């Protein structure tokens, strides 16, 4: 992938915001890990209507590097769940100011912790947008 311009990042962000909504499930698959274990390639997919859509190319433009050999997002790091980390970072890139609670089915961890904010979607704004997507 050639150098990603600011416009490429904006286009990728616009596309991803059009197909990804808070609460949506993103499937991640590690397709390659280097011998040292500190870099890997991840493919990200969503269900869009009746079909499965690979969003890896757009995510790579926005937050990572594209790996042409394995057709996925190259991410550095290890010792943790890198698929979760990639999806978490994607939430921050798409919703830097946080997001409005979607109500029932909201994946944000505040709903599991005391004092249990409401899930009606009208009153609560989640400041940490990293938890806006569900991971599979």
N, C-alpha and C positions, 0 to 999 in steps of 0.2 A: 504494500500500500504506500502510495506516495505521501508526501507531507500533507497532513490534514490542516486545512485552513480554518479560520474562524467561521466562515460561512458553512463549511462542511459540518462543523460541530453544531451550529444552529439548525441546519437542515435535519441532522440526525436527532437532535433534541425535539424538534417539532414533530418529526415522524413518530418517535417513540412515545411522546405525550398523546399522539392521536390513537395509538393502538394499545397503550398501557394505561390502565386506570388503577387508582389505589384499591388494594384488596385483591387484585388479580394474581393468579398463580403463574410463576415463571419456572419452567423446568430447566435445570442446569446439568450439564454432563461434562465431566473432565475427560478429554479425549487424548491428552498427551501430558506427560510429566518429564522434565529433563532428568538426567542421571543424578544430579545433585539434589533434586527435590525442591529447588527454590524457584522454579518457574513452571507454569503449566498453561495449557490451552483449554479453554472452556467454551462450549456451545450453549447458547441460551435459546429456548423456544417457548412459544405461547400457543394456546388454542385460540384461533381467531375465526369465530363462526363455526363452520364445519371442518375447517382445515387446521393443520399445524403450520405455524409460521416461524421460521428461523430469524431471530432478531440480532444475531451475533455481529453481523457486519455493521449495523447501526450503533450497537453498544461499543464496538471497537473504535468507531470514529469518535464517539463521545468520551469514553473513559479509559480506553486501553490502546493496545496495539493489535493490529490484525496479523494473524499468523497464516500465511498463504499455504504452507505445507499441510496444515491440519484443519484449515478452514474454521477458525474460531478466534476468540479473544485471548490474547496472551496476557497473563497476569503474573506478576512476580510475588514471591512470598511463599510461605509454607508453615506447617505446624498448626494449622487451623483449617476450618472449613472454608476453602477459597471460593466455592460456589456461593455460599451465603455472603461472604465478604463482597463479591462482585455485585450481587443483587442488592445488597445493602448500600453500596456506593452508588449504584444506578439510581436508587431512590433519592439520594442526596443531590445528584446531578439534575434530576428531572424536577424535583420540588425543593429547591434550596431554602425556601421560607417555611417549609412544613406543609401540611395538608389538612383539610377539613375532615373530621371523622366521618366515615361512610356509614356508620350505624352498625346494624347486625352484620356479623362476619368481618368486622374490622380487625386486621391482624396485629394492630399495635399492642405492645406489651403492657401499656398502662392499664388496659382493661383487666389484666391478670394480677396487677399489684394494687395494694391498698392505697388510696381510698376508692377504687373502682369508679372511674369517670363514666358518665352516661354513654350509651351507644346510640343515641337518637340522631347523631350526625348534625345537629343544629347548634349545639352549645359548645362543643369541644373541638379545639384546633390542636393537632399534634405537631409539636415543634421538631421532633426528630423524624424526618421523612425516610430514614433508612429502613424503617419497618413498614413502609406502605405496601410492599408486595409480599405475597406468600411464596415460599420457596418449595420446590419439589425436586 
